[in-house]
Amino acid sequence: MKSKSFEDLITQAEAARLRGVSQVAIADLIRRGRLKPIEIAGRNHLRRSEILSFAEKPAGRPSRKKRKT
């Protein structure tokens, strides 16, 4: 990995602060595969650009489409 790409990496705690959520929420997104961590020295780091551009899925079940009659 080039040194320039290390500049974009942040810790899970920093990611949580940027998103305004708890560290547990970030860990849950990693566990579910929504965020892809990079392990350095036994700690998960995330790309700042991925955290800032992350879009949540809508909660709940998708609504039914109305049938035309």
Secondary structure, 3 states (H helix, E strand, C coil): CCHHHHCCEEEHHHHHHHHCCCHHHHHHHHHCCCCCCEEECCEEEEEHHHHHCCCCCCCCCCCCCCCCC
